[in-house]
Amino acid sequence: MPYKPKKPCKWPGCPRLTDGLYCDEHKALADKNYNQYIRSPEHNKKYGPQWRKIRNRYAKKHPLCERCLKEGRLTPMTEVHHILPVNRGGSNDESNLMSLCHSCHEKIHIELGDRKPNHG
């Protein structure tokens, strides 16, 4: 299967091409900027380095969207979802996690009522 063509890095003035939004050099800077100025400080307390280790380990074991898999579709996972949210007493235990694609993750949060549908 052919690869998609690379796109320019979104960092202002960067001439590099990348598969994602930012080149390797600017991805860390963009993440730091996002975490520092856009995300609430509470988010980083709940989802710090320990969570990233748990998330990466779970994603390695479950590389496909578990919801799509039940419907017979093979979709790569992009999110690790807490079945019972942490702010409602959920834990980072594997029994409370599931791998989802972005679309399924959004649908679940819309169903839960913590996100509004995006009518773009």
C-alpha positions, 0 to 999 in steps of 0.5 A: 500500500503506498504511503501518503506524501509528506507535508511541510512541518507546521512550525513557522518557518520550518522547511522540513517535510513530515508524516505528522503535523510537526517534524521530529525537532518541533514536535517536542516543542509543540507538545510542550507549548500545548501542555504549558499554555493550552491544557489545564494544570489538572490534566498534567497531574492526572496524565503525567509520565506514569500514565504515558508508560501505562498508555504505551504499554497498553497500546503495544498490546492492543494496536487496533481499535477494540470497538471497530474490531467488534464490528469487523473493521481493522482500524489502528488505535490512536487513543487509550480510553478509560472505561470509567473515567479517572475523575469518576473513580476509574483507575489506570488498571488494564481492565479499565482501559480500551484502545480506540480510534479517534472517531470511536473515542469521540463517539463515546465521549459524546454519548457520555455527554462530556463533549458536544458533537462537531457539526463541521 
